[in-house]
Amino acid sequence: MGTWKTRGLRGSTLEELINRTNESYREKGLALIQKIPTPITPIEIDKASRHITLAYFDMKSTVDYIGAVQGIPVCFDAKECAVRTFPLQNIHPHQIAFKQGGVAFIILSFTSQGEIYYVPFDVIAGFWKRMEDGGRKSFTYEEAAAKAWKIRSCRDMLVHYLEELQLDLDRKEALEQGKTP
């Protein structure tokens, strides 16, 4: 079982922005996306602040978010990267195996660049395969920017990923019809 220390809160800023965006999507009737909590068992608690200082994960989590957008099932993870290279060790095999239809993707924040990207599952799977075939165990900011879509903010939708989701759906439809997207 994995353990959790302060590193367990990495990505919490991005997740808070996504949570607020998802709330706005729900209020507008655009999507219903829920955060999937990762079950933990506390080991140590700071009595003064009543904060958990050490815990272990009860089980492997699947993905961070799951839901539906206009009847289309979606699932995605939120990841943050402080440098220009994203290590694939931050994505786990059970997460790669989780996709069972619908649309899967990662929302990836390159904090050093101040940019957030929608990275489709098939792009991540391509990087994953490259790693399994003995290639690099990461992908770069430049690779992500070339194969993913930059997410923008729009009023109360701080990580407005529905536009990129539509681009992904359009791309997949074009590929199915034998067209170049």
Secondary structure in CASP SS format (residue, H / E / C, confidence):
PFRMAT SS
TARGET T0000
AUTHOR 0000-0000-0000
METHOD secondary structure of the structure
MODEL  1
M C 1.00
G C 1.00
T E 1.00
W E 1.00
K C 1.00
T H 1.00
R H 1.00
G H 1.00
L H 1.00
R C 1.00
G C 1.00
S H 1.00
T H 1.00
L H 1.00
E H 1.00
E H 1.00
L H 1.00
I H 1.00
N H 1.00
R H 1.00
T H 1.00
N H 1.00
E H 1.00
S H 1.00
Y H 1.00
R H 1.00
E H 1.00
K C 1.00
G C 1.00
L C 1.00
A E 1.00
L E 1.00
I E 1.00
Q E 1.00
K E 1.00
I C 1.00
P C 1.00
T C 1.00
P C 1.00
I E 1.00
T E 1.00
P E 1.00
I E 1.00
E E 1.00
I E 1.00
D E 1.00
K C 1.00
A C 1.00
S C 1.00
R C 1.00
H E 1.00
I E 1.00
T E 1.00
L E 1.00
A E 1.00
Y E 1.00
F E 1.00
D C 1.00
M C 1.00
K C 1.00
S C 1.00
T C 1.00
V C 1.00
D C 1.00
Y E 1.00
I E 1.00
G E 1.00
A E 1.00
V E 1.00
Q C 1.00
G C 1.00
I E 1.00
P E 1.00
V E 1.00
C E 1.00
F E 1.00
D E 1.00
A E 1.00
K E 1.00
E E 1.00
C E 1.00
A C 1.00
V C 1.00
R C 1.00
T E 1.00
F E 1.00
P E 1.00
L H 1.00
Q H 1.00
N H 1.00
I C 1.00
H C 1.00
P H 1.00
H H 1.00
Q H 1.00
I H 1.00
A H 1.00
F H 1.00
K C 1.00
Q C 1.00
G C 1.00
G C 1.00
V E 1.00
A E 1.00
F E 1.00
I E 1.00
I E 1.00
L E 1.00
S E 1.00
F E 1.00
T C 1.00
S C 1.00
Q C 1.00
G C 1.00
E E 1.00
I E 1.00
Y E 1.00
Y E 1.00
V E 1.00
P E 1.00
F H 1.00
D H 1.00
V H 1.00
I H 1.00
A H 1.00
G H 1.00
F H 1.00
W H 1.00
K H 1.00
R H 1.00
M H 1.00
E H 1.00
D C 1.00
G C 1.00
G C 1.00
R C 1.00
K C 1.00
S E 1.00
F E 1.00
T E 1.00
Y H 1.00
E H 1.00
E H 1.00
A H 1.00
A H 1.00
A H 1.00
K H 1.00
A C 1.00
W E 1.00
K E 1.00
I E 1.00
R E 1.00
S E 1.00
C E 1.00
R C 1.00
D C 1.00
M E 1.00
L E 1.00
V E 1.00
H E 1.00
Y C 1.00
L H 1.00
E H 1.00
E H 1.00
L H 1.00
Q H 1.00
L H 1.00
D H 1.00
L H 1.00
D H 1.00
R H 1.00
K H 1.00
E H 1.00
A H 1.00
L H 1.00
E H 1.00
Q C 1.00
G C 1.00
K C 1.00
T C 1.00
P C 1.00
END
